[in-house]
Amino acid sequence: MRGFISDIWRGTRKYFGIALFILLAGVIVGMLNSASLSTILEKMIEQVREVSQGLQLENNIFATIRVIFMNNLMAAIMMLGMGTFFAVFPIWGLFMNGAVLGYILTVPNPKGLSTWEMLVYGILPHGVIEIVAILFAAGLGIRFGVLSFRSIGALFAPPKRDRVKRDWGDSLRILWKTFILIVVMLFVAAVIESVITPQLLNPLVK
């Protein structure tokens, strides 16, 4: 297991760092420009609210886990797959998700929770695992995007073709390992978000 994770980390750590930087940039922008971005971000948040309200009406813990897990897994798959198209999707997706997070932490909470309470009890318990999984997906997606650029450059520089080909092989080799790790992490995060997070928040809701 240790070798499994270390292999993934060796292949993604540089791009994991880039992905983290983009996410944090989005958080900062969301916090500093909450008023000007409110219209755009509220539309994104409203979509999540509608899903959440539907799950509350259904009152089925297994359905909640399934929906949260599948939504996050689809987002991760999109970042992985669409990253091949010059990394545009994972970069944009990370930035916007960061902006939403920054916005949520800045605007007054309708349930009366402080920013500290929302962060510690509402986001961190499941969010740490979920965000790390998304960063792995986005990081590898960005790596694929960089390789796409390098592949085009290699068309005009034959000596670089072998190196680019090897790098593609290395990236594809760790793809399945990274995907397995992402699936496991997102499932654990979905269970925590569905079962534990509500129990932490309920006593705090005013």
N, C-alpha and C positions, 0 to 999 in steps of 0.2 A: 504493500500500500504506500509506504514511504517513497519507494522508487517510482511508483505510478504518479504520485503528485509532484515529485521533484522533476520528473520528465516534462510534465505539463508546465511547471513553473519556468524551467529553463527555456522552453520554447515560446513563452508568452510574456515573460516578466517586463521586457522593454515596452511592449505594446499595452500591457496591463497598466503600466505607469502612465502612458499617454492617455489611455481611456480614463483613468482616475483624474488626471489633470483636466480633461474636457468636462467630466461630470462636475468637478468642483467649480470650474469656471461657470457652468450653468447655474449651480447653486448660488454663487455670488451675484450673478446677473439677476436671478430671480428675487433675491433678497433686496438688492439695491434698486431695482426697477419694478417693484411689485405693483405700483399704481399704473404705470404705462403698459405693463404686460397683462394686467388683470383680465381684459376681455378675451385674449387668446388663451391664457392659461385656465380661466374659469370654464371655457368650453371643454378643454381636455379633462378637467377635474369632474365636470358634470357627467361626462360619459362613465367615469369610474363610479360616481355616486349612484347612477341609475342601475348599474350592475349590482352594487352593494345592497341597494334597497330591495332589488328583486330577490337576492339571496336571503335577506332578512325575512322577507315574506314567506319564502319557501321553508325556512327554519330547518335546514338539513345540513348537518356539519360535513357530511361526505360530499354533498353537492358543492358546498363552499370551498372545500379543499380542492376539488376537481377543477372548478372554474378558475380559482386563483392560480393553481399550478399550470393549467393549460394556457392561460393568458400570458403568464410570464415565460413559459416555455416557447410559445410562438414568437414573443418579442426577441428572445435569445436566438432562436433559429433564424429570424429575419436579419438580425445583426451579423450572424455568422455568414449566412448565404449571400445577402445583399452587399456585404463588405467587399466581395469580389469586384463589384462595380465601383472601384476606386475609393472605397471606404466612406462614401458620402452618407449612406444610411446609418451606419453605427455612430459616426461623428455627430450627425444631426440628432439622432435618437438619444444619445447620451446627454447632449447639451440641453435638449428640451426636457428630459426627465429630471436633470439637475435643476433647471429653472423652476419646474413644478415643485420640487422639494423645497427649494429656497423660498418660493412664494408661500407654500403651506406653513413654513416656519415663521413667516413674517406677518401674515394677515391674522386678525383676531379669529380665534377658533369658535365656531358656533356653539360648541358644547361646553364652553367655558374653561377649556384647558389652557394652561400656560405653554409657552414655547418649550420650556424645559420638560414639562410633563408630556407633551406631545412627542418630543424627541426621544426621551428615555423610555416611556411606557408604550407609545403608539408606533414608533418607527424602528428603534434599535433592536428590539427582541427578534424580529424576523428580518428587518431591513439589512442588518450586517451580512447575513448569509445570502440574502437575495441580491444585494448590490454587488457583492464579490462575484457571484455567479454571472451576473450581467456584465461585469467588467471583464471576466474571462472570455465571454462570448464576443463582446465588442472588441476586445483586444486582439483576438484571433481574426475577427472580421477586418479590422484595420490592417493587420499583417497581410491578409489576402489582398486588400486594396493596394497596399504598397507594392506587393509582388506583381499586381496587374500593371502598375506603372513601370516597374522594372522590366517586365516582359516586353512591353512596347519599346522601351529603350534598347533592349537586347536585340531587337530586330535590326537595328542599325549599328550594333556593336557585337559582332559574332563572338569575340573572345569572352564576353560576359554570359553567353547563353548557357554554358555548362553550370556556372554558379547559380544562375536563376533557376535552372531545372532542378538542381539539388535542393535549393531552398523551398521550391514548391513541394518536392518530395518530403522534406522534413516537416513542412506545415501540414500536409495531408496525413502524415504519419501520426501526429499528435492530435489530429482533429477528433478521431473517435474517442480517444482518452478524455479530451477536454469536454466532449459532449456528454459522456457518461457522468463526469464530475458535475457538470452543470445540471443535469437531470436530477441527480441525487440531492444537490444543494437546494434546488428550487422546490423539490417535493418537501424537504424538511422545513424550508421557509414557509411554504403554504400551510403545513400542519400547525406551525407555531402561530402564524397570522390568524388562522381560523379558530384555534383552541386556546392558546395562551394569551395572545395580545388582548382579546376582548375581556378576559378575566382581570388583566392588569388595568384596563381603562375604565371598566364599569364603576369601580368604587370612586373614581375621580370625577366622573361626569356630574355636572351640577344641574 
